[in-house]
Amino acid sequence: MDQNDPFSHNTAAPDIMDFVTQSAPPKPAATASSVPTILVTDWHRSHLLEFFREKNIEFHPDYSWKTFIWLIAKFIVNGREEEIVETDWKKMAGGGTAMFIKFSTMPTFDEGVEILRSSKAFEGCLVERIRG
């Protein structure tokens, strides 16, 4: 037993780590350019934070934008991660931001569009459907 290795002996978790970090979102099994995609433009971090508060989703304010978007997608599919194909965001010309959420099924895609369009957090943002 190596006393310098915190995992080689019985140590209480608080002695090792006093915080929890969000793990990176899992990569989808397959990606496709022809899957239904939700495109949200003209959003900012405040929109993401407000969405999480509105839907009572636990979050840490220091999560990356990519993690916030992944968690929004996971909320839309009610935890069924296999229905999420891909999530991402990009800077647009002119300084705006675009969020992409790709789903494997049309019903999930339609539900996601409705959830985001009806959210007060994304009022003022453009939520578009891009059918594959």
Secondary structure, 3 states (H helix, E strand, C coil): CCCCCCCCCCCCHHHHCCCCCCCCCCCCCCCCCCCCEEEEECCCHHHHHHHHHHCCCCCCCCCCHHHHHHHHHHHHCCCCHHHEEEEEEEECCCCCEEEEEEECCHHHHHHHHHHHHHCHHHCCCEEEEECC
